[in-house]
Amino acid sequence: MITVGVRELKQKTSQLIRQVREDGDEIQVTYRGEVVALILPARRLGDDQSRVQAWADLDRLAAEIGARWPAGVSAAEALAEGRR
């Protein structure tokens, strides 16, 4: 697994995405030494059942996030707060 800081990610985005696409590399993105994101290759889903399951998983995740989301806070507000 490759580890890069946010600044390096900004400078080498095309190169890093090419490595993910062509080599299947996984990249950890760090901010001040802490892993804050992962860049993983997208896997092609084999059949319709896999696609149905993937969407069901996303729906479950959305419901879980929605259940914990603070009342009266929009996604834009949460993002703005996270950038401060």
Order of alpha helices (4+ residues) and beta strands (2+ residues): beta-alpha-alpha-beta-beta-alpha-alpha
